[in-house]
Amino acid sequence: MGDQRFIIEMGMGNDQYGQDYTKAAARAIEDAIRHSSIPMFDALGLDHAEMRVQVTVGVQEPDKVDCDALVAKLPRGQATVTAVHGGLNVTNPDSGNTLVIASAAVEAFLPKQG
């Protein structure tokens, strides 16, 4: 029996001065989950450990994202994080500073309930 997705949240984050893709990705993930609450676990007596969390972050340089560090920050479930090409880099022409913008999709799955 396969998993069933029950939530998907989207978020955006940035690092304005350090060109830190992991920091921008972490902020995008936090943005996606910051406003979420899933009361069904308590209401139905489900264990958070049964939940699979799949996160996809988009940045211009995915190889610069520490996916393991991002997994460690997720509060619940069995998580995976994958970095893909996406997001946006914006360079200030006056200073040469590059602003890193990341996008994130956080999906949560549970085994089909019967």
C-alpha positions in Angstrom: 0.0 0.0 0.0 1.4 3.4 -1.0 1.6 6.6 0.9 -1.0 9.3 0.5 0.0 13.0 0.4 -2.1 15.0 2.8 -0.3 18.4 2.8 1.8 20.5 0.6 3.1 23.9 1.6 5.3 26.4 -0.3 7.8 28.9 1.0 10.4 31.4 0.0 13.6 32.4 1.8 16.7 34.4 1.1 20.2 35.2 2.2 20.9 38.8 1.5 24.7 39.1 2.2 26.4 35.8 2.6 25.5 33.9 -0.6 24.6 31.0 1.7 22.3 28.6 -0.2 21.7 26.4 2.8 20.6 29.4 4.9 18.2 30.6 2.1 16.8 27.1 1.7 16.3 26.8 5.5 14.4 30.1 5.5 12.2 28.9 2.6 11.4 25.7 4.5 10.7 27.6 7.7 8.4 29.9 5.7 6.5 26.9 4.3 5.9 25.3 7.7 5.7 28.3 9.9 1.9 28.8 9.5 1.0 25.1 9.4 -0.7 23.1 12.1 -1.9 19.6 11.6 -4.3 18.7 14.4 -5.3 15.4 12.9 -2.4 13.6 14.6 -3.9 14.3 18.0 -7.5 14.0 16.8 -7.0 10.6 15.2 -4.3 9.2 17.6 -1.7 9.1 14.8 2.1 8.9 15.5 4.2 11.7 13.9 6.8 9.0 13.2 4.5 7.5 10.6 4.7 10.7 8.5 7.1 10.9 5.6 8.2 14.5 4.9 9.6 15.2 1.4 11.2 18.6 0.9 12.3 20.0 -2.5 14.3 23.3 -2.5 15.1 25.2 -5.6 18.3 27.4 -5.7 20.6 28.5 -8.5 23.4 26.3 -7.2 21.9 23.2 -5.7 25.3 21.6 -5.0 25.9 24.3 -2.4 23.0 23.2 -0.2 23.7 21.0 2.8 20.6 18.8 2.6 21.6 16.8 5.7 21.7 20.0 7.8 18.2 20.9 6.5 16.8 17.4 7.4 18.1 17.9 10.9 16.0 21.0 11.3 12.7 19.4 10.4 10.7 18.9 13.6 8.6 15.8 12.7 8.5 12.7 10.6 10.9 10.8 8.4 12.4 13.6 6.3 14.3 13.9 3.1 15.5 17.1 1.4 16.5 17.4 -2.2 18.0 20.5 -3.8 17.2 21.2 -7.4 18.0 24.0 -9.8 15.5 26.9 -9.3 15.2 30.0 -7.1 17.0 33.2 -8.2 20.2 35.1 -7.7 20.0 38.9 -7.9 23.2 40.9 -8.1 23.4 44.5 -6.8 25.2 46.3 -9.6 26.6 48.9 -7.2 28.1 46.5 -4.6 28.4 43.3 -6.6 26.7 41.5 -3.7 24.5 38.6 -4.7 21.1 38.0 -3.1 20.2 34.3 -3.0 16.5 33.5 -3.2 15.3 29.9 -2.5 11.9 28.3 -3.0 10.7 25.2 -1.1 7.9 22.7 -1.4 7.2 20.7 1.8 5.1 17.6 1.3 3.8 15.3 4.0 2.6 11.7 3.4 1.0 9.1 5.6 0.3 5.4 4.9 -3.2 5.1 3.4 -5.7 4.9 6.3 -8.3 2.2 6.1 
